[in-house]
Amino acid sequence: MDQDKEKWIDDKINSLEGMRSAKAPEHLFAKVEQEVFQPEAKIVAFSQWRAAAAVALLFLAFNFWAIGQQLQSPDSTAGQSTASPEATPTLVSDFKLYDL
């Protein structure tokens, strides 16, 4: 059994004999260097900046409007006491999970 294992190992090691090593094209290194060290500048169009600024301003305006509406609403909880159970809205009113 050990001989079979050693023969298998020798076959695998010897299977690489006769193979040629890979060779890169002659000017590949120069091309890679040129790509790596070449400064790359991306120019963003002014219209894209304007569109992004407009969306940001609309988002901020909507947020300020929503906050203002929340503060002006008559059912706001700002004037209610936090001691009353009605002051804090809950999703679950009964925490009894099992009937024992």
Contacts in CASP RR format, 6 or more apart in sequence:
PFRMAT RR
TARGET T0000
AUTHOR 0000-0000-0000
METHOD contacts of the structure
MODEL  1
MDQDKEKWIDDKINSLEGMRSAKAPEHLFAKVEQEVFQPEAKIVAFSQWR
AAAAVALLFLAFNFWAIGQQLQSPDSTAGQSTASPEATPTLVSDFKLYDL
70 76 0 8 1.000
71 78 0 8 1.000
77 87 0 8 1.000
77 88 0 8 1.000
77 89 0 8 1.000
80 86 0 8 1.000
80 87 0 8 1.000
81 87 0 8 1.000
82 88 0 8 1.000
END
